Amino acid sequence: MLEGTRDDELRDLAERFGTPLYVFDARSLRARVDHLRRALPRGTGLCYAAKANTFVLPAIEPLVDRVEACSPGECRICSSCDVPGEKVVVSGVHKDAGMLEWVLDAYDELAAVTIESRAQLGLVREAARASGRRLPVLLRLASGSQFGLDRASLVGAARELAAAGEVELVGLQLFSGTQKTSQRRVRRELEALDALACEIGESCGRSVPLVEYGPGLPVAYFEGEDVGEPLLLEGLSEALGAMRFGGDVVLELGRSLVASCGTYLTSVVDAKEMAGQRYAIVDGGMHHLVYYGRSMALRRPLCHALPPRPGGLACEAGTWSVCGSLCSTNDVLAKQVPFEALGVGTVLAFERAGAYCATEGMSLFLSRDLPRVVGVGQDGAPRLLRDVVPTSPLNAPRERWG
């Protein structure tokens, strides 16, 4: 399976667009989706959680069955990227009338709107009545956090929907977290979701058409880490095959779909040695690179130095700690990493940066610019998806005060 972009391509992109730089590769996206399709039972749908990376929407939308948007901003991005309404699942623990009005004005059709509380159900019903449309809804089952409806409330909401004309129950939703490595947990969650779907079908007199489940497939970010994905996919497939409710299954995935398509490039701008420790200072930092749990410096991330052009840089072999540009002792991207050749100007490539890195980092800290974002298409051609964005205007007061 293709993962990431070749080093010679990355070096060319760093020279052309500069660093720091995010590179997202549509070829590895397609390879990843194809791999999951082959590993899962035939007919299993895929829903992409856009929060993982909105920049890849144009490339991934044709490859998946649904796209989940969790905020007004993500809904607007889906619209600007021409994601068809029949693929859009409008989700999120906070919805308001303005958001729903905008969505219903932008889209003639939706895949579903999720329901996370009885109050939210009332809000969606009112929006449906105001628009004169019948809206498809997914009831989200709680899993021990602030999200969703508890079991009793969900069953009550399903019975209410059975008699409602302006909304239609099209399925149940369950997402309990990311980076799951327990087959037993996934099987237990699917069994509970299956039993609930069967119960609702019996009590409401009509079967539940669909369940949307987030398996939270894990990503290995660090050297020596093995998340055991083949066994996890095998166990997930067995659990899906054992479901009895009779409807369709859609898996909601974000991190697992897009992590491998992304590479973060950052250049060494200073190199020094103090008390026997070598430090490489780079032009990026922890505000651009977010792995699950923010434990960058505690383990060795998958990173390497791009080979320089012959005669291009003065480099030396050694063990280096890679530190970012922020005025914070926490800005350590990797500790004690051996490099065969590193010096000022060396470009470092951090792998599996396709999920959350470009959107979840504390990118406004110290008012440093947002990096460029480049997408590499199926044809291998790079496209500038976002230019450098200065953040200082966002952190500056509009007028003198005090």
RASULMO-V893250 format. One record per residue. N is the residue number from 1. RES is the residue in three letters. D_CENTER is the distance of its C-alpha to the mean C-alpha in Angstrom with 1 decimal. Layout:
N|RES|D_CENTER ; N|RES|D_CENTER
This chain:
1|MET|19.8 ; 2|LEU|19.0 ; 3|GLU|16.5 ; 4|GLY|16.1 ; 5|THR|18.9 ; 6|ARG|22.6 ; 7|ASP|24.1 ; 8|ASP|26.7 ; 9|GLU|24.2 ; 10|LEU|22.2 ; 11|ARG|25.6 ; 12|ASP|26.6 ; 13|LEU|23.5 ; 14|ALA|24.1 ; 15|GLU|27.7 ; 16|ARG|27.0 ; 17|PHE|24.3 ; 18|GLY|24.8 ; 19|THR|22.7 ; 20|PRO|20.4 ; 21|LEU|18.1 ; 22|TYR|14.7 ; 23|VAL|15.1 ; 24|PHE|12.8 ; 25|ASP|14.8 ; 26|ALA|15.0 ; 27|ARG|17.4 ; 28|SER|15.2 ; 29|LEU|12.6 ; 30|ARG|15.6 ; 31|ALA|16.9 ; 32|ARG|13.9 ; 33|VAL|13.9 ; 34|ASP|17.7 ; 35|HIS|17.7 ; 36|LEU|15.9 ; 37|ARG|18.2 ; 38|ARG|21.2 ; 39|ALA|20.4 ; 40|LEU|19.9 ; 41|PRO|22.8 ; 42|ARG|23.9 ; 43|GLY|22.8 ; 44|THR|19.5 ; 45|GLY|17.1 ; 46|LEU|13.4 ; 47|CYS|11.3 ; 48|TYR|7.9 ; 49|ALA|5.8 ; 50|ALA|6.0 ; 51|LYS|4.9 ; 52|ALA|1.6 ; 53|ASN|4.9 ; 54|THR|8.0 ; 55|PHE|10.4 ; 56|VAL|9.9 ; 57|LEU|10.7 ; 58|PRO|14.4 ; 59|ALA|13.9 ; 60|ILE|11.8 ; 61|GLU|13.4 ; 62|PRO|16.7 ; 63|LEU|15.3 ; 64|VAL|13.9 ; 65|ASP|15.9 ; 66|ARG|13.9 ; 67|VAL|11.1 ; 68|GLU|10.4 ; 69|ALA|11.0 ; 70|CYS|11.4 ; 71|SER|13.8 ; 72|PRO|16.6 ; 73|GLY|15.0 ; 74|GLU|12.1 ; 75|CYS|15.0 ; 76|ARG|16.9 ; 77|ILE|14.4 ; 78|CYS|14.2 ; 79|SER|18.0 ; 80|SER|18.4 ; 81|CYS|16.5 ; 82|ASP|18.9 ; 83|VAL|16.5 ; 84|PRO|19.4 ; 85|GLY|19.9 ; 86|GLU|20.6 ; 87|LYS|17.0 ; 88|VAL|15.6 ; 89|VAL|15.0 ; 90|VAL|15.7 ; 91|SER|14.3 ; 92|GLY|14.4 ; 93|VAL|17.0 ; 94|HIS|18.9 ; 95|LYS|20.2 ; 96|ASP|23.5 ; 97|ALA|26.1 ; 98|GLY|25.3 ; 99|MET|21.7 ; 100|LEU|23.0 ; 101|GLU|25.8 ; 102|TRP|23.7 ; 103|VAL|21.5 ; 104|LEU|24.7 ; 105|ASP|26.4 ; 106|ALA|23.6 ; 107|TYR|23.3 ; 108|ASP|26.2 ; 109|GLU|24.2 ; 110|LEU|21.0 ; 111|ALA|19.5 ; 112|ALA|19.5 ; 113|VAL|19.4 ; 114|THR|18.4 ; 115|ILE|21.1 ; 116|GLU|20.6 ; 117|SER|24.2 ; 118|ARG|27.7 ; 119|ALA|27.8 ; 120|GLN|24.7 ; 121|LEU|26.4 ; 122|GLY|29.4 ; 123|LEU|27.4 ; 124|VAL|25.9 ; 125|ARG|29.4 ; 126|GLU|31.0 ; 127|ALA|28.6 ; 128|ALA|29.4 ; 129|ARG|33.1 ; 130|ALA|33.0 ; 131|SER|31.4 ; 132|GLY|33.7 ; 133|ARG|30.8 ; 134|ARG|29.9 ; 135|LEU|26.2 ; 136|PRO|24.3 ; 137|VAL|22.7 ; 138|LEU|20.6 ; 139|LEU|21.8 ; 140|ARG|19.3 ; 141|LEU|20.9 ; 142|ALA|20.7 ; 143|SER|19.9 ; 144|GLY|21.6 ; 145|SER|19.6 ; 146|GLN|20.0 ; 147|PHE|18.0 ; 148|GLY|19.9 ; 149|LEU|23.5 ; 150|ASP|25.7 ; 151|ARG|27.4 ; 152|ALA|30.6 ; 153|SER|29.1 ; 154|LEU|26.9 ; 155|VAL|30.0 ; 156|GLY|32.0 ; 157|ALA|29.4 ; 158|ALA|29.5 ; 159|ARG|33.3 ; 160|GLU|33.2 ; 161|LEU|31.1 ; 162|ALA|33.6 ; 163|ALA|36.2 ; 164|ALA|34.2 ; 165|GLY|34.7 ; 166|GLU|32.1 ; 167|VAL|29.0 ; 168|GLU|28.3 ; 169|LEU|26.5 ; 170|VAL|24.4 ; 171|GLY|22.6 ; 172|LEU|21.1 ; 173|GLN|17.7 ; 174|LEU|16.7 ; 175|PHE|13.6 ; 176|SER|14.8 ; 177|GLY|12.2 ; 178|THR|10.2 ; 179|GLN|11.9 ; 180|LYS|14.8 ; 181|THR|17.7 ; 182|SER|20.4 ; 183|GLN|21.5 ; 184|ARG|23.9 ; 185|ARG|21.4 ; 186|VAL|19.5 ; 187|ARG|22.9 ; 188|ARG|24.2 ; 189|GLU|21.4 ; 190|LEU|21.9 ; 191|GLU|25.6 ; 192|ALA|25.4 ; 193|LEU|23.4 ; 194|ASP|25.8 ; 195|ALA|28.8 ; 196|LEU|27.7 ; 197|ALA|27.2 ; 198|CYS|30.7 ; 199|GLU|32.2 ; 200|ILE|31.0 ; 201|GLY|32.2 ; 202|GLU|35.6 ; 203|SER|36.0 ; 204|CYS|34.9 ; 205|GLY|36.8 ; 206|ARG|34.0 ; 207|SER|31.3 ; 208|VAL|27.6 ; 209|PRO|26.2 ; 210|LEU|22.6 ; 211|VAL|20.3 ; 212|GLU|16.5 ; 213|TYR|15.3 ; 214|GLY|12.1 ; 215|PRO|13.4 ; 216|GLY|10.8 ; 217|LEU|11.6 ; 218|PRO|11.9 ; 219|VAL|11.5 ; 220|ALA|14.7 ; 221|TYR|14.4 ; 222|PHE|18.1 ; 223|GLU|21.4 ; 224|GLY|23.1 ; 225|GLU|20.1 ; 226|ASP|20.2 ; 227|VAL|17.9 ; 228|GLY|20.1 ; 229|GLU|17.7 ; 230|PRO|20.7 ; 231|LEU|22.4 ; 232|LEU|19.3 ; 233|LEU|18.9 ; 234|GLU|22.6 ; 235|GLY|22.8 ; 236|LEU|20.0 ; 237|SER|22.0 ; 238|GLU|25.2 ; 239|ALA|24.0 ; 240|LEU|22.8 ; 241|GLY|26.2 ; 242|ALA|28.1 ; 243|MET|26.9 ; 244|ARG|29.9 ; 245|PHE|28.8 ; 246|GLY|29.2 ; 247|GLY|26.3 ; 248|ASP|23.2 ; 249|VAL|20.0 ; 250|VAL|16.5 ; 251|LEU|13.6 ; 252|GLU|10.4 ; 253|LEU|7.6 ; 254|GLY|3.9 ; 255|ARG|4.4 ; 256|SER|7.8 ; 257|LEU|7.7 ; 258|VAL|6.7 ; 259|ALA|7.6 ; 260|SER|11.2 ; 261|CYS|11.4 ; 262|GLY|11.3 ; 263|THR|14.4 ; 264|TYR|15.4 ; 265|LEU|19.1 ; 266|THR|21.5 ; 267|SER|25.3 ; 268|VAL|27.9 ; 269|VAL|30.1 ; 270|ASP|32.3 ; 271|ALA|33.5 ; 272|LYS|35.9 ; 273|GLU|37.5 ; 274|MET|38.5 ; 275|ALA|40.3 ; 276|GLY|39.5 ; 277|GLN|35.7 ; 278|ARG|34.1 ; 279|TYR|31.4 ; 280|ALA|29.4 ; 281|ILE|28.1 ; 282|VAL|25.3 ; 283|ASP|24.5 ; 284|GLY|20.9 ; 285|GLY|19.9 ; 286|MET|17.7 ; 287|HIS|16.8 ; 288|HIS|14.8 ; 289|LEU|13.4 ; 290|VAL|11.5 ; 291|TYR|11.3 ; 292|TYR|11.1 ; 293|GLY|14.3 ; 294|ARG|15.2 ; 295|SER|17.9 ; 296|MET|18.0 ; 297|ALA|21.8 ; 298|LEU|22.6 ; 299|ARG|21.7 ; 300|ARG|21.8 ; 301|PRO|18.5 ; 302|LEU|18.6 ; 303|CYS|20.2 ; 304|HIS|23.4 ; 305|ALA|25.7 ; 306|LEU|26.1 ; 307|PRO|29.7 ; 308|PRO|31.8 ; 309|ARG|34.1 ; 310|PRO|37.6 ; 311|GLY|39.5 ; 312|GLY|36.8 ; 313|LEU|36.0 ; 314|ALA|38.0 ; 315|CYS|36.0 ; 316|GLU|36.9 ; 317|ALA|35.6 ; 318|GLY|34.8 ; 319|THR|32.4 ; 320|TRP|30.3 ; 321|SER|28.0 ; 322|VAL|25.5 ; 323|CYS|25.2 ; 324|GLY|23.6 ; 325|SER|25.3 ; 326|LEU|24.8 ; 327|CYS|28.0 ; 328|SER|26.7 ; 329|THR|27.6 ; 330|ASN|24.1 ; 331|ASP|22.9 ; 332|VAL|23.2 ; 333|LEU|20.6 ; 334|ALA|22.7 ; 335|LYS|26.1 ; 336|GLN|29.0 ; 337|VAL|27.5 ; 338|PRO|30.2 ; 339|PHE|30.2 ; 340|GLU|33.0 ; 341|ALA|33.1 ; 342|LEU|31.7 ; 343|GLY|33.2 ; 344|VAL|32.6 ; 345|GLY|30.8 ; 346|THR|28.9 ; 347|VAL|25.3 ; 348|LEU|22.9 ; 349|ALA|19.8 ; 350|PHE|17.0 ; 351|GLU|15.1 ; 352|ARG|11.6 ; 353|ALA|10.3 ; 354|GLY|7.8 ; 355|ALA|4.6 ; 356|TYR|5.4 ; 357|CYS|9.0 ; 358|ALA|9.9 ; 359|THR|9.1 ; 360|GLU|9.5 ; 361|GLY|12.7 ; 362|MET|16.2 ; 363|SER|16.8 ; 364|LEU|20.0 ; 365|PHE|21.8 ; 366|LEU|25.1 ; 367|SER|24.5 ; 368|ARG|23.4 ; 369|ASP|22.2 ; 370|LEU|18.6 ; 371|PRO|18.3 ; 372|ARG|18.6 ; 373|VAL|15.8 ; 374|VAL|17.1 ; 375|GLY|16.0 ; 376|VAL|18.2 ; 377|GLY|19.2 ; 378|GLN|20.6 ; 379|ASP|23.9 ; 380|GLY|22.9 ; 381|ALA|23.6 ; 382|PRO|21.5 ; 383|ARG|20.7 ; 384|LEU|20.2 ; 385|LEU|17.2 ; 386|ARG|18.0 ; 387|ASP|21.1 ; 388|VAL|21.7 ; 389|VAL|21.5 ; 390|PRO|24.0 ; 391|THR|23.0 ; 392|SER|26.6 ; 393|PRO|27.4 ; 394|LEU|24.6 ; 395|ASN|26.2 ; 396|ALA|29.8 ; 397|PRO|32.0 ; 398|ARG|33.4 ; 399|GLU|36.9 ; 400|ARG|39.1 ; 401|TRP|39.7 ; 402|GLY|41.2
